[in-house]
Amino acid sequence: MLTQAITILIFVAIIGCILYGRRLIRTEKVDAVFGNPERAKGGKHWIIVGSSAILLVWLYYSWDIAKGFYPKSANELCQVAKVNDSLLGLKYQFPIEEREFKSTSIIKIENKNLIKITNEIQNSPDLNDQQKSILVGYIAKTKELIPLLTNEDLMEIDTKLQIQEITDDIKLLTSNFKKEDYPFETEEQKAERQKAITEQGGWGIITVRTGTGSIENTLEVPLIPETDRGLKFNAVAKELKVINDKFFKLRNHNTQFKNLIKQIKNEIKLYRKSLNDADEVASTYAKDIVKIARRIEFASIYPPTSLNKMKNAIVEFDLEQKDQQGGLRLIDILLFPAGTIVASGPSCSEQGSGRWLPKPSDTLNKFILMSKPSVGYKNIPLLWIEMIDVSSIIGFILPDWIADILPGEYPVHTKEGIVEQNFKGKVFKIVTGDFKLFKIPVPYGHIWDSFLRVFLGLIFGIIIGVPLGLFMGLNRFAKGFFDPLIELYRPVPPLAWAPLIISVLGIDNTGKVFLLFMVSLSIMIISARAGASGTQLSKIHAAHSLGASKKQILTHVIFPNSLPEILTGIRVAVGMCWGTLVAAEFLAGTTGIGFVENVAKKYFQYEVIWITIFIMGMLGLLFDITLRKIIDKTIPWRGKG
């Protein structure tokens, strides 16, 4: 119901916003000329259209719309796929979906093989005339096998009867297929099936609790037929499989053919035994001739008109099964784009975009499960709140050496085994967080870990990079001294530094934050340097003429004029930091969005991969929106000079 409501709401939103936009264009007076940034402001209705269009494409190509409006369609298509899977082998023998009979194709191929090997034998310099004559004689006998199979007069009565029996079975199945009450299910069988349907669950994510207590979620297509139409196709698939197996066990071997194939095998076997090691080429050719004879023996080769009745029966059945699908065929065409439900033996699976593109409803369900502390991902939730005592935070922030530099000694236990705290001991307890205060909510989880790493790396890069960049833009010594160092490491991809930094600083947060600091540092230095060196000289001269000091010129002229470049650099650095972080968490780590995606990739958990992609996109968008707001507040004059 939720998917249906969202789909309808999306359509209403798209149509409504488009109509509103067209009405606004007709009524709104725009004084700004073409090229003025003011013309691009506003337009929130187009944001809704764009976002809704993306969500609609996701719903459609993930087959979530099909699941929402026709939740049993996948189960019915599964039963249809079972029929097509069983029918495929039979149809493959006839010019129904192929261009010619399978018998015709085999005969053409083997005749070409016989001609090819004949030419090779006759032109081979490694064979003497006697060997060539013997081998060509075997080929001539092998050629005689095919007419023995294609001659209807030589076809045995028993083979004809079996073909007629299979044809009658197909006709009877077609006749039963048309009946409303087929497959004639009893009340007891119906009750058992309803019980099994209840236990198998619906189409989508199935939650499974493993023996170790962990919870796994897999995408499943329900296999047990849930509707009357599905039941008919399921029963037909079972009968058709029996017919299919019976046909492929059948061989059109008459007495003359059996005698000749036996004679060829025996003669070649004796001939190969008579050869010595020097006659290896002749032995190989003889072996190849036997292979061709065996392929002819086990191929389904029949006289040209002997299977016409069976072909007609199969065509009639195929038309009937398509007719029985009814509106399901239209649902398959319209709501299952880029694929469908396919069967492989008794099981069914999604084949197409619905397989690798998780459904929004399943993705949301998986996201909720991964966010719960009781489930999480590798026992860690994506994002949750934990109550932490303030003392732990104080102990984390304050360094332990504060207690060490105080005069006096740490407390020593008495002979009664009691430790009485002195002033130095109490300070040590404070700096190590060994006391109780009050608890506050603190976020934790994979998302928080990744967010914190990016934030810290970016902040350190800004704190060090911006002053250094301004210094390089204003000072000859700084530019000459630091520029080679920056340009030496800046072109190197962050992933090239990752193994070294992680090896030296470890796989914990220190290595990852330092790597992100390196990424953001070079960007911030270049941005600040470009901003400082690009300040208009007329503004600096004006400040000098008004009696401004160097500090005032830096803070009131150069830094404000550098802000557009600096803030643009921060936006670029955010994207680079996210890309580098995920790669670093791929290489080493036990938490973070990159770690989650890396593990999900190994187990083909597509819904988890898409969740991580969505989270990274949303966090990047959050950073970018925040920076846009900061830019609007801090440099409102940009683009208006």
Backbone hydrogen bonds, N-H to C=O, Kabsch-Sander energy under -0.5 kcal/mol:
donor,donor_aa,acceptor,acceptor_aa,energy
5,A,1,M,-2.5
6,I,2,L,-2.6
7,T,3,T,-2.5
8,I,4,Q,-2.4
9,L,5,A,-2.5
10,I,6,I,-2.5
11,F,7,T,-2.2
12,V,8,I,-2.4
13,A,9,L,-2.6
14,I,10,I,-2.8
15,I,11,F,-2.5
16,G,12,V,-2.8
17,C,13,A,-2.5
18,I,14,I,-2.2
19,L,15,I,-2.3
20,Y,16,G,-2.4
21,G,17,C,-2.6
22,R,18,I,-2.3
23,R,19,L,-2.2
24,L,20,Y,-2.4
25,I,21,G,-2.0
26,R,22,R,-1.5
27,T,23,R,-1.7
28,E,24,L,-2.9
30,V,28,E,-0.6
31,D,29,K,-0.6
36,N,33,V,-1.9
39,R,36,N,-2.0
40,A,37,P,-1.5
41,K,38,E,-1.1
46,W,43,G,-0.9
47,I,43,G,-1.1
48,I,44,K,-1.8
49,V,45,H,-1.9
50,G,46,W,-2.6
51,S,47,I,-2.6
52,S,48,I,-2.6
53,A,49,V,-2.3
54,I,50,G,-2.0
55,L,51,S,-2.2
56,L,52,S,-2.6
57,V,53,A,-2.4
58,W,54,I,-2.2
59,L,55,L,-2.7
60,Y,56,L,-2.5
61,Y,57,V,-2.9
62,S,58,W,-1.6
63,W,60,Y,-1.1
64,D,59,L,-1.6
65,I,59,L,-1.6
67,K,63,W,-1.9
68,G,64,D,-2.5
69,F,65,I,-2.8
70,Y,66,A,-2.4
73,S,70,Y,-2.0
76,E,72,K,-2.0
77,L,73,S,-2.9
78,C,74,A,-1.8
79,Q,75,N,-1.5
80,V,76,E,-2.2
81,A,77,L,-2.6
82,K,78,C,-1.7
83,V,79,Q,-1.6
84,N,80,V,-2.5
85,D,81,A,-2.4
86,S,82,K,-2.0
87,L,83,V,-2.5
88,L,84,N,-1.5
89,G,85,D,-0.6
90,L,86,S,-0.5
91,K,87,L,-2.7
92,Y,88,L,-1.8
93,Q,90,L,-1.4
94,F,91,K,-1.3
96,I,91,K,-0.6
96,I,94,F,-2.4
97,E,94,F,-0.6
98,E,94,F,-0.9
102,K,93,Q,-2.1
105,S,101,F,-2.0
106,I,102,K,-2.4
107,I,103,S,-2.4
108,K,104,T,-2.3
109,I,105,S,-2.3
110,E,106,I,-2.8
111,N,107,I,-2.3
112,K,108,K,-1.8
113,N,109,I,-2.2
114,L,110,E,-2.3
115,I,111,N,-2.2
116,K,112,K,-2.6
117,I,113,N,-2.5
118,T,114,L,-1.8
119,N,115,I,-2.2
120,E,116,K,-2.1
121,I,117,I,-2.2
122,Q,118,T,-2.5
123,N,119,N,-1.7
124,S,121,I,-0.9
127,L,124,S,-0.7
132,K,128,N,-2.3
133,S,129,D,-2.3
134,I,130,Q,-2.2
135,L,131,Q,-2.6
136,V,132,K,-2.5
137,G,133,S,-1.7
138,Y,134,I,-1.8
139,I,135,L,-1.9
140,A,136,V,-2.2
141,K,137,G,-1.9
142,T,138,Y,-2.2
143,K,139,I,-2.3
144,E,140,A,-1.1
145,L,142,T,-1.4
146,I,142,T,-0.5
146,I,143,K,-0.7
148,L,144,E,-0.9
149,L,145,L,-0.8
149,L,146,I,-1.4
150,T,146,I,-1.8
151,N,147,P,-1.1
152,E,150,T,-0.7
154,L,151,N,-0.9
155,M,152,E,-0.8
160,K,156,E,-1.9
161,L,157,I,-2.6
162,Q,158,D,-2.1
163,I,159,T,-2.2
164,Q,160,K,-2.4
165,E,161,L,-2.4
166,I,162,Q,-2.4
167,T,163,I,-2.3
168,D,164,Q,-2.5
169,D,165,E,-2.1
170,I,166,I,-2.0
171,K,167,T,-2.1
172,L,168,D,-2.7
173,L,169,D,-2.3
174,T,170,I,-2.2
175,S,171,K,-2.2
176,N,172,L,-2.6
177,F,173,L,-2.1
178,K,174,T,-1.0
178,K,175,S,-0.5
179,K,176,N,-1.3
182,Y,179,K,-0.8
184,F,181,D,-2.7
190,K,186,T,-2.4
191,A,187,E,-2.2
192,E,188,E,-2.0
193,R,189,Q,-2.2
194,Q,190,K,-2.3
195,K,191,A,-1.9
196,A,192,E,-2.0
197,I,193,R,-2.4
198,T,194,Q,-1.9
199,E,195,K,-1.6
200,Q,196,A,-1.9
201,G,197,I,-0.9
204,G,220,E,-1.6
206,I,218,T,-2.6
207,T,205,I,-0.5
208,V,206,I,-0.5
208,V,216,E,-3.3
210,T,208,V,-0.7
210,T,214,S,-2.7
213,G,210,T,-1.5
216,E,208,V,-3.2
218,T,206,I,-1.7
220,E,204,G,-2.0
231,L,227,T,-2.3
232,K,228,D,-2.0
233,F,229,R,-2.0
234,N,230,G,-2.3
235,A,231,L,-2.3
236,V,232,K,-2.4
237,A,233,F,-2.4
238,K,234,N,-1.6
239,E,235,A,-2.0
240,L,236,V,-2.9
241,K,237,A,-1.9
242,V,238,K,-1.4
243,I,239,E,-2.1
244,N,240,L,-2.8
245,D,241,K,-2.5
246,K,242,V,-2.1
247,F,243,I,-2.2
248,F,244,N,-2.0
249,K,245,D,-1.0
250,L,246,K,-0.7
250,L,247,F,-0.8
253,H,251,R,-1.7
254,N,252,N,-0.7
258,K,254,N,-2.4
259,N,255,T,-2.4
260,L,256,Q,-2.4
261,I,257,F,-2.7
262,K,258,K,-1.8
263,Q,259,N,-2.2
264,I,260,L,-2.6
265,K,261,I,-2.1
266,N,262,K,-2.4
267,E,263,Q,-2.7
268,I,264,I,-2.3
269,K,265,K,-2.2
270,L,266,N,-2.5
271,Y,267,E,-2.4
272,R,268,I,-2.5
273,K,269,K,-1.6
274,S,270,L,-1.5
275,L,271,Y,-0.7
279,D,276,N,-1.5
280,E,277,D,-0.8
283,S,279,D,-2.0
284,T,280,E,-2.2
285,Y,281,V,-2.2
286,A,282,A,-2.2
287,K,283,S,-2.1
288,D,284,T,-2.1
289,I,285,Y,-2.0
290,V,286,A,-1.8
291,K,287,K,-1.8
292,I,288,D,-1.8
293,A,289,I,-2.2
294,R,290,V,-2.5
295,R,291,K,-2.2
296,I,292,I,-2.1
297,E,293,A,-1.9
298,F,294,R,-2.3
299,A,295,R,-0.9
301,I,299,A,-1.4
302,Y,300,S,-0.5
306,S,303,P,-1.0
308,N,305,T,-1.1
311,K,307,L,-2.6
312,N,308,N,-2.3
313,A,309,K,-2.1
314,I,310,M,-2.4
315,V,311,K,-2.5
316,E,312,N,-2.4
317,F,313,A,-2.2
318,D,314,I,-2.7
319,L,315,V,-2.3
320,E,316,E,-1.9
321,Q,317,F,-2.8
322,K,318,D,-1.8
323,D,319,L,-2.0
324,Q,320,E,-2.5
325,Q,321,Q,-0.9
326,G,322,K,-0.7
326,G,323,D,-0.8
328,L,325,Q,-2.2
329,R,326,G,-1.2
331,I,327,G,-2.0
332,D,328,L,-2.4
333,I,329,R,-2.1
334,L,330,L,-2.7
335,L,331,I,-2.7
336,F,332,D,-0.9
339,G,336,F,-0.7
340,T,351,Q,-2.0
342,V,340,T,-0.5
342,V,349,S,-2.6
344,S,347,S,-2.6
347,S,344,S,-1.3
349,S,342,V,-2.4
351,Q,340,T,-2.4
352,G,350,E,-0.5
353,S,338,A,-1.0
355,R,352,G,-1.6
356,W,352,G,-0.9
357,L,353,S,-2.2
363,T,359,K,-3.1
364,L,360,P,-2.7
365,N,361,S,-2.0
366,K,362,D,-2.7
367,F,363,T,-2.6
368,I,364,L,-2.3
369,L,365,N,-2.0
370,M,366,K,-2.6
371,S,367,F,-1.3
372,K,368,I,-0.8
372,K,369,L,-0.7
375,V,372,K,-1.1
376,G,369,L,-1.5
376,G,372,K,-1.1
377,Y,380,I,-2.9
379,N,375,V,-0.6
380,I,377,Y,-0.8
382,L,370,M,-1.7
384,W,444,Y,-2.3
386,E,442,V,-2.8
388,I,386,E,-0.7
388,I,440,I,-2.7
390,V,438,F,-2.8
392,S,389,D,-1.3
393,I,389,D,-1.0
394,I,390,V,-2.5
395,G,391,S,-2.7
396,F,392,S,-1.6
397,I,393,I,-2.1
398,L,394,I,-2.8
402,I,399,P,-1.2
403,A,400,D,-1.3
404,D,400,D,-1.0
405,I,401,W,-1.9
406,L,403,A,-0.8
414,T,418,I,-2.7
417,G,414,T,-1.9
420,E,418,I,-0.6
421,Q,419,V,-0.6
426,K,422,N,-2.2
427,V,423,F,-2.2
428,F,424,K,-2.2
429,K,425,G,-1.9
430,I,426,K,-1.8
431,V,427,V,-2.7
432,T,428,F,-1.5
433,G,430,I,-1.0
434,D,429,K,-2.6
435,F,433,G,-1.5
440,I,388,I,-2.6
442,V,386,E,-2.7
444,Y,384,W,-2.4
446,H,381,P,-1.9
447,I,382,L,-2.6
448,W,382,L,-0.7
449,D,445,G,-2.3
450,S,446,H,-2.1
451,F,447,I,-2.7
452,L,448,W,-2.8
453,R,449,D,-2.1
454,V,450,S,-2.3
455,F,451,F,-2.7
456,L,452,L,-2.8
457,G,453,R,-2.3
458,L,454,V,-2.5
459,I,455,F,-2.7
460,F,456,L,-2.7
461,G,457,G,-1.8
462,I,458,L,-2.3
463,I,459,I,-2.9
464,I,460,F,-2.0
465,G,461,G,-2.4
466,V,462,I,-1.9
468,L,464,I,-1.5
469,G,465,G,-2.6
470,L,466,V,-2.5
471,F,467,P,-2.5
472,M,468,L,-2.4
473,G,469,G,-1.8
474,L,470,L,-0.9
474,L,471,F,-0.6
475,N,471,F,-1.8
479,K,475,N,-2.1
480,G,476,R,-2.5
481,F,477,F,-2.8
482,F,478,A,-2.5
483,D,479,K,-1.7
486,I,482,F,-2.6
487,E,483,D,-2.7
488,L,484,P,-1.2
489,Y,485,L,-1.4
490,R,486,I,-2.2
492,V,489,Y,-0.7
496,A,493,P,-1.6
497,W,493,P,-0.8
497,W,494,P,-0.7
498,A,494,P,-1.7
501,I,497,W,-2.7
502,I,498,A,-2.7
503,S,499,P,-1.8
504,V,500,L,-2.1
505,L,501,I,-3.2
506,G,502,I,-1.5
512,K,508,D,-1.1
513,V,509,N,-3.0
514,F,510,T,-2.3
515,L,511,G,-2.0
516,L,512,K,-2.2
517,F,513,V,-2.3
518,M,514,F,-2.1
519,V,515,L,-1.7
520,S,516,L,-2.6
521,L,517,F,-2.5
522,S,518,M,-1.3
523,I,519,V,-1.0
524,M,520,S,-2.5
525,I,521,L,-2.6
526,I,522,S,-2.2
527,S,523,I,-2.3
528,A,524,M,-2.7
529,R,525,I,-2.6
530,A,526,I,-2.4
531,G,527,S,-2.2
532,A,528,A,-2.6
533,S,529,R,-2.6
534,G,530,A,-1.0
535,T,532,A,-1.1
539,K,536,Q,-0.7
540,I,536,Q,-1.2
541,H,537,L,-2.4
542,A,538,S,-2.1
543,A,539,K,-2.0
544,H,540,I,-2.3
545,S,541,H,-2.5
546,L,542,A,-1.2
547,G,544,H,-1.8
548,A,543,A,-2.4
553,I,549,S,-2.6
554,L,550,K,-2.3
555,T,551,K,-2.6
556,H,552,Q,-2.7
557,V,553,I,-1.6
558,I,553,I,-2.6
559,F,554,L,-2.7
561,N,557,V,-1.6
562,S,558,I,-1.3
562,S,559,F,-0.5
563,L,559,F,-1.2
566,I,562,S,-2.5
567,L,563,L,-3.2
568,T,564,P,-1.9
569,G,565,E,-2.2
570,I,566,I,-2.0
571,R,567,L,-1.9
572,V,568,T,-2.0
573,A,569,G,-2.8
574,V,570,I,-2.3
575,G,571,R,-1.4
576,M,572,V,-2.0
577,C,573,A,-2.8
578,W,574,V,-2.2
579,G,575,G,-2.1
580,T,576,M,-2.3
581,L,577,C,-2.8
582,V,578,W,-2.1
583,A,579,G,-1.5
584,A,580,T,-2.6
585,E,581,L,-2.9
586,F,582,V,-1.6
587,L,583,A,-1.8
588,A,584,A,-2.4
593,I,446,H,-0.5
596,V,592,G,-2.0
597,E,593,I,-2.4
598,N,594,G,-2.3
599,V,595,F,-2.2
600,A,596,V,-2.5
601,K,597,E,-2.2
602,K,598,N,-1.3
603,Y,599,V,-1.2
604,F,601,K,-1.0
605,Q,600,A,-2.6
606,Y,604,F,-1.5
609,I,605,Q,-2.0
610,W,606,Y,-2.5
611,I,607,E,-1.7
612,T,608,V,-2.3
613,I,609,I,-2.2
614,F,610,W,-2.6
615,I,611,I,-2.7
616,M,612,T,-2.6
617,G,613,I,-2.3
618,M,614,F,-2.6
619,L,615,I,-2.9
620,G,616,M,-2.4
621,L,617,G,-2.4
622,L,618,M,-2.4
623,F,619,L,-2.3
624,D,620,G,-2.4
625,I,621,L,-3.0
626,T,622,L,-2.1
627,L,623,F,-2.3
628,R,624,D,-2.3
629,K,625,I,-2.2
630,I,626,T,-2.2
631,I,627,L,-2.7
632,D,628,R,-2.6
633,K,629,K,-1.9
634,T,630,I,-2.8
635,I,631,I,-2.3
638,R,635,I,-1.6
640,K,637,W,-2.3
